[in-house]
Amino acid sequence: MKLLEGKTAIITGASRGIGRGIAKVFAEQGANVAFTYSSSSEAALVLETELKALGVQAKAYQSDAASFEQAQQLADDVLNAFGSIDILINNAGITKDNLLMRISEEDFDKVIEVNLKSVFNMTKAVQRTMLKQRKGSIINMSSVVGLKGNAGQTNYAASKAGIIGFSKSVALELGSRNIRCNVIAPGFIETEMTAKLDEDTVAGWRAAIPLKRGGTPEDIANACVFLASDMSAYITGQTLNVDGGMLT
Ligand code: NAP
């Protein structure tokens, strides 16, 4: 049985990394997938083709998650093309790491806009459709760093902790309309974002994880399938750590 058969999902930031992994697993589970990217047009078109080959409807949209107007336009375009919006995954995110001493105002603001304001933009953009449908599942990508903090990532940690407060509030506001909102807090997932780190640091992290490995995009995607599907119909306002036991 396919767990997401006939459902339409919007996934932000799916040209690479975790988002791309979610898009593929969602298509395998029967979901129609509308996904966004910022600048990787070629990778996005390759993914669109791969998803269609799995027999679902799929479309790539270049859309800046930090832009309120572009989020509204995206939700309109997806509704026109797909006919419904059942699942929203706010996955797009960036890092601009620096010690507080050195971080610029611009780099603080940019990370908050792309990682946190984007979640507001997209949730607001799909809200009317989900209210009319009287159902919806919203999944927001936080981080272990949003739960415990990290030196050199004040901007990123603030954005990821903000996502948790936002999501709990949405769960309280929209629960009566059968719209659920949950958070996933990935630990160390091996993608391009983490490939920027030096190999010694990465080896140290792997050794410190109880399950002794970095996570894969599929590990996150499988948790998203559960939270997006009717298997989690009575779960809202929660944060699920998918981190190999890192925060235990
Ligand atoms: P990634 O490999 O760097 O991919 C980021 C994705 O977001 C790309 O598809 C990128 O599109 C897109 N994106 C960036 N800025 C955007 C914008 N303004 N509007 C729309 N899309 C935008 O990152 P990742 O490692 O897969 O991380 C995905 C999410 O998981 C992020 O929210 C991240 O904070 C979170 N996370 C990751 C880890 C980890 O260990 N990797 C751990 C905890 C949480 P382009 O390709 O066009 O640039």
Boltz pocket constraint, residues with backbone or C-beta under 6 A from the ligand:
constraints:
  - pocket:
      binder: B
      contacts: [[A, 12], [A, 13], [A, 14], [A, 15], [A, 16], [A, 17], [A, 18], [A, 19], [A, 36], [A, 37], [A, 38], [A, 39], [A, 40], [A, 41], [A, 63], [A, 64], [A, 65], [A, 66], [A, 90], [A, 91], [A, 92], [A, 93], [A, 94], [A, 114], [A, 141], [A, 142], [A, 143], [A, 144], [A, 185], [A, 186], [A, 187], [A, 188], [A, 189], [A, 190], [A, 191], [A, 192], [A, 193], [A, 194]]
      max_distance: 6.0
